[in-house]
Amino acid sequence: ERCAHLLSHGAVGANRIREVLRCLVENLEDYCSRLDARELAWDCKNGRLQALDSALRQRLAREALSSMESGLLASLRAASMPEGAAAEEFLYSRTARLRSECGALLDRKTEVTQLHNETAMELRREVMLFEAVEYLELLQARGESSATQVRSALHMLNIAAPLAPSDAVERLRARLARLAVAVPPAEPAAAASVATSSAGAEVPPEA
């Protein structure tokens, strides 16, 4: 894109080549600045998030430079083309194609980010339910749990059930059923609520 602009203003080939190299340096510096601002990065080699220490930053920077080399060679060849309408047409055509590819990558990034956020939300909901049940089990061990708490947990589980993994839902239902049996006899409604909920009916929250 820069070469096309320079070519349209009559810049000589040497200036266009220098602009390509300047563009490479600017992109690499921008990438390194982004790495410096992060604490974690996805390590494709190990397939996981890793803390961004100095060694990993340097390796990722080298990998980024290596991935740019093929584009650098193509850009240098384009920048060194003789002046004329054919060169301008080639550069504008290549710019349009690269813009289209970048647009497709950005769309893909948006889709993946949205999917990640939805999955993370489901996991957070599931973790919250497991923590709530663990807390109720702790209270039960102290003799402090109640049917009201069990019914509230069941209501939360019924809301999350359509989005949570079925095996996790069943494990939580079984644990809540055991809690309902262990609540004080003065509050027997929880056991009936668990039985109804396990059959698939939604239990309303305690007023």
Sequence and secondary structure as in RCSB ss.txt:
>XXXX:A:sequence
ERCAHLLSHGAVGANRIREVLRCLVENLEDYCSRLDARELAWDCKNGRLQALDSALRQRLAREALSSMESGLLAS
LRAASMPEGAAAEEFLYSRTARLRSECGALLDRKTEVTQLHNETAMELRREVMLFEAVEYLELLQARGESSATQV
RSALHMLNIAAPLAPSDAVERLRARLARLAVAVPPAEPAAAASVATSSAGAEVPPEA
>XXXX:A:secstr
 HHHHHHHTT  HHHHHHHHHHHHHHHHHHHHHHHHT SEEEETTTTEEEE  HHHHHHHHHHHHHHHHHHHHHH
HHHHTS SSHHHHHHHHHHHHHHHHHHHHHHHHHHHHHHHHHHHHHHHHHHHHHHHHHHHHHHHHHTT   HHHH
HHHHHHHHHHTTTS HHHHHHHHHHHHHHHHHS TT THHHHHHHHHHTT       
